[in-house]
């Protein structure tokens, strides 16, 4: 959830015209990670938990792509994006 929180925090610095585009997409990716982990854990089945962990992992890769794209099109945010990318790398482990 910390990754999602940090991701939401950098979204405040995005230009307003990205509100219904990139911002929404990044929000969905970021919150999907802890949500899928929680849902999988709540299923009380190892197989289901593993399935939801795989979905969460896919969301991490999607989030990574969105943040990499952001750092390319909004260079002023590249330092903040680098911080999020480090957190994503840690979460993947």
Protein Blocks (a to p, Z undefined) as FASTA:
>chain_A
ZZmmmmmmmmmmpcfklmmmmmmmmmmmmmmmmmmmmmmmmnopaklmmmmmmmmmmmmm
mmmmmmmmmmmmmmmlmmmmmmmmmmmmmmmZZ
